[in-house]
Amino acid sequence: MSLRALIIDYNGFFASCEQQERPELRGRPVAVVPVMTESTCVIASSYDARARGIKVGTPVSEARQLCPGIVIIESRPEVYIRYHQKLITAVETCLPITEVWSIDEVWCTLPPDWQNRTDALATSRKIKTAIRLIAGECLTCSIGVAPNAWLAKIASDLEKPDGLVVIESEELPQRLFPLKLRDLPGIGGNMETRLRTAGLDTVEKLYAASVEKLRHIWGGIEGERMWERLRGTEVPLPPKRTSSLGHSHVLPPHLRNLAGAEATLHRLLQKASMRLRASGFYAGGMHLALRLSGHKQWSTAATFTETQDTLELTRIFNLLWVRRPSGTTAIHGVGVTLFDLGTTAGHTAMLPGIVDNGDKRAGLNAALDHINKKLGKNTVVFGGALGALDYAPVRIAFNRIPDLQIEEGDASGDLRPNDDELARFRLAPRVSALSVSAS
């Protein structure tokens, strides 16, 4: 079986970008945080910091204790996106990119003539050199090469930083046996528990299990895909479907009040609306979430006639906002998610005689989007966002790189609703009846 897949995983990406931009940080432990406050957590760290036990999720106060003198830096996503673009350019001088998995990881398919160890290693070294020359010496990467992308991902994780590992078909399955179950992509905490309950507590036992048993454990086709991937087969994935989009942010101290939270949510909603239109979607649901003091969370949602109109979505937001808990003062984080997405092709027009204000305002929305893309963020905004225009910065999701020309933000993850929660909200009456569900 040939070496078909090559995975490039950039090392300590956010922190490496900062060290490339600021030479005085090189060789020093660096931690990147979403906002400059002692109550937040680290979202990225340099390898100098990781050696001191500082990883993603470490509270800033703990990081200072573990590593006195650590440099704490507020995230600059625009910088990281621009370095991502440099890295894409560098890789494509050597090899076409099959798919961008995230801001710090890409997958390339090796051409048939290069699917051997000698050429795969030579190509990998050329990529490392191109990255150093185009992006900078601090932007190192670990590369994994294997018969399929799943195995290549495992290989890229085996040596960090700046590693280069090849897994050939002749080495399978023994090369995988020393790994832990959680080292395999697609196996998280819950799945590990299910595997152990089924008696599969090692990779060797997982490999030896029948395809029928894995289908049963995974509850469907994903178990069969795991069986195939372990054996080096490249398993095609079903097309990705976007079911929701949104933004959430931890608020800085000066915005942790009702006025600041409301203005930030308006700004996030306006960005989400612009992104909705740019993607060709209409939304039929909105979810609003607040993170309160004491790690408490509150959320509410509504379904409605599908729209992509900012003013209509703002009207629905206002209905949801008044449902917040009484006495709410300190708000530490906010999030807004648009769900039940449908494409423009599937959009149902109103019946004759019924006025659709959203469709009537399509020209206005298009003009505002064009102005903001052409002249920059916040050139034209609806008034509700005033007071938060200097905040609500871009956020980089795990598997989506924001388009800086279209919008500057993305859901950070922890305030987004899961599928079960959205399913419950879909059962409630639509907001046109002024009925809103909350939890």
N, C-alpha and C positions, 0 to 999 in steps of 0.2 A: 504494500500500500504506500503510495507516494506521500511526500511532505507537501501538502496542499495549502495549509493555513499558516499565516504569520501574524501574531498579535503583538502590538506595541503598547506598552503600559508606561506612561511617563511617571517618573519617581518624585513623590512629594510635590505634586505639580504646583499648587498655589504658593507654597513656601519657596519652591525653586524659582518661580517667576519673580518673587520679591527679592530673592538673593541675586538674581540676574540684573534686576533693575537697580538695586542698591548694593554696590560692591562692599560697603562697610558691614553688611550682614553675612557675608560669606564666611563659612567656618564657625558661625555662631548659632546657638539654638534659637529657632524662630517658631512662633505659634501664630496662626491666623485665626481671628475671631470675627463673628458677624457684626458686632457692634462693640465699641470701646466702653465696656463696663465690667466690673469685677464679678458680676452675677452671671455672666454668660459662660459658654463652653468653647473649647477649641474645635474648629472645623477642619483644620489642616495643620501639620507640623513638619518641620524639616527633619532629616535623618539624625542630625545632631541632637534635636529635642527628643526624638523617638528613642534614642539610646538612653535617655534619662527617664523613660517610662511615660512620656507625654504622647497621647494618642487622641484620635477623634473622640470628642465627648468629655475630655478631661476638663473640669471646672478651672477657670483662670486662677482662682485662689490656690487650688491644689497644684497647678502647674508652676506657680511661683515658689511653692514649698519644695517641689521635686527638683526644680532647676533654678536656683537663685541667679538672677542676671539674664533670664530668658527675655527675648525681645517679643513683645506682644504687638501685633499689627492688625489693624482693621482691614477686613477683606476689601479688595479692589477688583471686583469681577470684570470690569471693562478691560483691565490690564490682562487678566487671565484669558479672556476670549481672544484678544489680539495675539497673544502668544500661541494659543491654540491654532489660530489661522496660520501663523508662521510654521508651526509644526506640521500642519497639513501640507503646506507648500514643500517643506523639506522632504517629507516621506514621498510625495508624488514626483519628486525629481528622480526617485529610484524605482518606484513601484506604484501602480494604481491602487487606490484605496477601495476596498469592497464595501465597507460600512464603517461609519463613525459610531462607536458604541457610547461614548461619553466624551466629556471635554478632555480627558486624559487617557483615552484608550481607543485604538482603531484596529480594524481587522483588514488584512490584505490577503488575497488569493494569489499564490505563486503561479506564474505561467508554467505550462507543461514542461518546458525545457529546463526549468530551474527547480523542479521538484525532487532534488537530490540533496544530500547533506552538504556537499562542497559548495554548490551554487547558493543554497539557502543561507549558509553561514556568510558567504561573501556578500550577498545582498543585505543581510542584517548589519554587517559592519559598515557598508556604504550608507545605510540609513542613519546609523549612529553618527557617522562623520558629517552627513548633511545637516542633521539636527544641530550639532555643535557649531557648524559654520553659519547656519541661517538663523537659529534661535538663540544660541549662546551656550557657553561652556557649562552653565549651571543646569541646563535643561537636559538631564540624562534620562535614559529610558531602559526598561528591561524588556527583552524580546523573547517570545516563545514561538517555536516552530514545531508543528506536529501534523498528523494526517487530517485532523479536523480542527475547527476553531475552538471547540470546547477543550480539547486536549492542549491546544496551543495556549489557551488562557491559563491552564494549570501550569504549563511550562514557564510562562512569563512571571508567575508568582514564586517560583522556586529559588531564584537568586535576585535579591534586591539589596542595594540599588545597582543599576548599570549592568544587569545580568544578560546572559544570552544562553538559552537552554533549548536543546533539540530533543524531542521524544519521537523516536522512530517506531514504526509498526512492529519491528522485530523485538522491541523491548516490552511490548504489551503482552500480558497485563502486569507483569512483575514490577515494572517501573512505578506503578501506581500503588502497590500494596503498602509501602511505608506511610502513605498519607493518611490523615484523619478524614472521617466522613465529611466534616465541615470544610475541608480543603477543596472539595469538589463543588464547582459552580452549580447552583440550583438546589443545594442542600443547606437549609437553614436550621434553626433550633427546633422548630416543630417537626420538620421532616426527619431530622436526626432521631427524635424521640420515636416517631412512627417506625423507622427502620430498626432501631434497637428493640422495640416491642415485638417486631417480627423476627427477631433473632439475627438481624444483619448489623452487627456492631463493628465490623471492619470493612475496609474497601475490598479485601479479598473475598469476603462472604457476599458482599454486594455484587461483585463481578460474577460469582458462581451462581447467583440466583437466576431462576428462569425468567423469561420475558413475561410470562403470565403472572408470576408473583410480583414483579415490579409494577405491572399494570394495576394489580389489586392494591398495592401499597399507595401508589400515586393516585389511584382512583380514575385511571384513564390512560390516554395516549401518551402522556408525559413520562410514564414509567417505561413504555416501550422506547421512547426517545432516549432515555437515560441508558437503557440496555445497548442501544445502537452506538451511542457516543462513546461508551466505555470501550468499544471494539474498533474505534477509529472511523466510523461512518459519519459523513457530514450530513446531518439531518436538517432538511429545509424547515424553516419556521413559518407558521401561518402569517399572513399580512398583519402588520400592527394596526390596531384600531384605536383612535383617540376617542375616549368616552367622556373626558372632562379636562378642563384647563383652569388654572387659577394661580393665585399669588398669596403668599403668607410671609409675614415678617415679624421678627422680634423688634419691639419698639425701643428706641433710645430713651433714657430717663426723662428728657424734657417733653416727650410725647406720650408718656404713660398716664394719660388722663382721658376723659370722655371726648373732649374737643380734638385732641391729638389723634386718638384712635379713629374717630369718625372721619377726620380729614384724610388720614392714611388709607382707610378703607375706600374712600371715594377715589383716591388716586390709583389704588390697586385695581379697582373696578374699571376705571377708564382705560387703564393699560390692558386689562383682560378683554375689554370690549374691542379695542383696536386689534389685538391679536386674534380675537374670534373672527373678525371680518377678514383679516389678512389670510387666515387659514381656510376661509370659505365655509365657516360653520354658522349655524344658528343654535342658540341655547334654549332649552326648555325647563331648566331648573337652576336655582342658585342656593348655595350653602354658605352660611356666614358663621365664623368661629372666633371666639375670644379666649385668650389665655389670661386668667385672672391671678391675683396674688395667691400664694399658698399652693401653687401648681394645680389650681382648679381650672377646668375648661367648661365652656358653655357653647352650644351651637344651635342653630336654627336653620330651616331651609324651606323652600317653596318651589312648587312647579307651576308653570304658566304656559301660555301660548308662545311657541318658539319665536325668538327675536334675536337680532344682533344690533339693535338700536341702543346707544348709550343712554339716552334719556329714559327709555322704557325700563332698562335695567336699573337705572338710578331710582326710578319710582318704586320698583320692587325692593331694592336695597333699603329704602326709607321705611317700607312696611316691616321689614325684618329687623331693622335697627331699633325700633321702638319696643320690640319684644325682649330686649336685653334685661337681665335681672335688675330689679329695683335696688338702688343703693350702690350700684357698680361705680367704682371710682378708679382704683388702680388697675390698669390694663397693661399687661406685659407683652402681649403678642396678638396679632390679628391675622385673619385669613379669609379670603373670598374665593369660592370655586364655582364655576359654571359647569353644569352637567346636562345630561340628556342631549348630547350634541347631535345635530343632523346636518347634512350637507346642503349646499345651495340647491343642488339638483333635486333633493327630496323635500324642499321647503314647500309647504302648502299655502297657497294664496287664500286671502280672505274671501268669503262669499260676497257676491255683488250687493252693494248697498252698505257694507260694513267698512268703515274707515280703518285702515291700518296705518297708524301714525309712524310706526317704524319704517315701513316702506316709503312713506312720504318723506321721511327724513334721511333716506339713503344718500341723497346728494350731499346733504350737510355733513353726514358722517364721513363720506369719502373725501370731502374737502378738508375736514379737520385732520384726517389721517395723513393726507398728502402734505399739509403744512408742517405737521410734527415730524414727519420723516425727512422733509426737505430742510427745515430750519432748526431741528433739534427738539429734544424733549421739553415739555412744558411750555412750548411756544403758545399753544392755545389749549386751555383746559376749562372744564365746567367748574363753577365756583365752589362746589363742595370740597374740592381737593386743596383749596387755599389753606395754608398753614402746614402742609406736609410736602410741599414741592421740593424741598431740599433733602427729603428723605425718600423712602421707598426705592432704594437702589436696586440694581439688577441682582438677581439671585440665580445661581446655576444649579439646575436640577441634575440628578444622577445621570439621566439618559437624554437630556435635551440641552443644547447650547443656544441660549437666547440670541435672536437677531437684534443687534444693537440699533438698527435703523427702524425696527418695527415696535419694539417694546423694551423695557428695562426692568424686568422682574420675573420671578417664577416661584412657584410654591416650594417652600423649604421642606415640606413633607409632613411635619408633625401636626399641622392643623388642617390637613386635607382629610375629607371624609373617606371612609372605606366603602367598598361596594355594598356591604350589608346595610350600612347607615343610609346610603343613597336609596337603596331599594325600599326602606321604610318610609322615606320622605315621598317617594313616588306614589305611595298609596293614599296620601293625604289629598284633600280637595285642592284644586288649583288656586293660586293667589288671587285670581280674578274675583273669587268669592270672599276675599279678605280672610282666608283661613290659612294660618301659618303653623307649622309644626315646630316644636322646640324641644331641646333636651339639655 
